[in-house]
Amino acid sequence: MGDRYANPGGHGFVCGGAASWGLRPLACLAAVCRAKSTSSTQRRPLPELKKVYVYDNREAAADALIDELQTEVPFTLIKGKSPEEVTKSCEVLSSATIILKDPLSVVKKEWVSAGQTILPCDLNTFWDPEIARSAGKYIVDSIEEHELFEQMGYFPAGLAPIAGETGEVLAGVKPGREHADELILNSNIGMAVCDVTVGRAIYDRALATETGTLLNLKPSPRNARS
């Protein structure tokens, strides 16, 4: 249940950072229903992580992912048998499937338990919408963006009450997990401003290290100003 982005590590780092404040003390078990980017970037923000369950509705894809990454990560990768098994086995859950207006509700509310941290990268597609409503905190990367999605019809039952933004929690402006039994749901869809910021950092580093190839981008005669 994963996909790949032009910025392949972006969602992984954001989810890892969010998980670090969402976890209970000494938590070391996580579930990642995601492509390579999320799994491979979890080693930094979650140093105590011991196990990651990987589930894909294409079993061969899950096997290939585990074979590719196991030697690169310091935790054990385990192939999950089903969304229910993964949900009930783990403290941290992340999904990146497809974004649809009508939720698929693959993960049922009754499978989720107190104290878990849920990190969807696919709006409310994969999760029963009632999970967000029952969460102790529903946190998003951008309130404005999620409200826009709601206006576009991506939350048919309405957007759940939002406790704050991911950046506010990471900056200490608003609280993350406040007690061990709190259910945290943190929706990080991605923002263009983050991609632009990372792009500028990469560009500046390339100039400083004289790395990369300069492209001579000339305007075509059709678009050239007179």
Protein Blocks (a to p, Z undefined) as FASTA:
>chain_A
ZZddfblmlmmmmmmmmmmmmpcehiabdcddddfklmmmmmmmmmmbmbdcdddfblkl
mmmmmmmmmmmpcbdcdddfbfklmmmmpmbdcddfbdcfbdgklaafklpcghiacddf
ehjmmpcfklmmmpmbdcdfblklmmmmmmnopamnopaddfbdfklmmnomaccdfbfk
lccddddebpfklmmmmmmmmmmmmmmnogajdddddddfklpcZZ
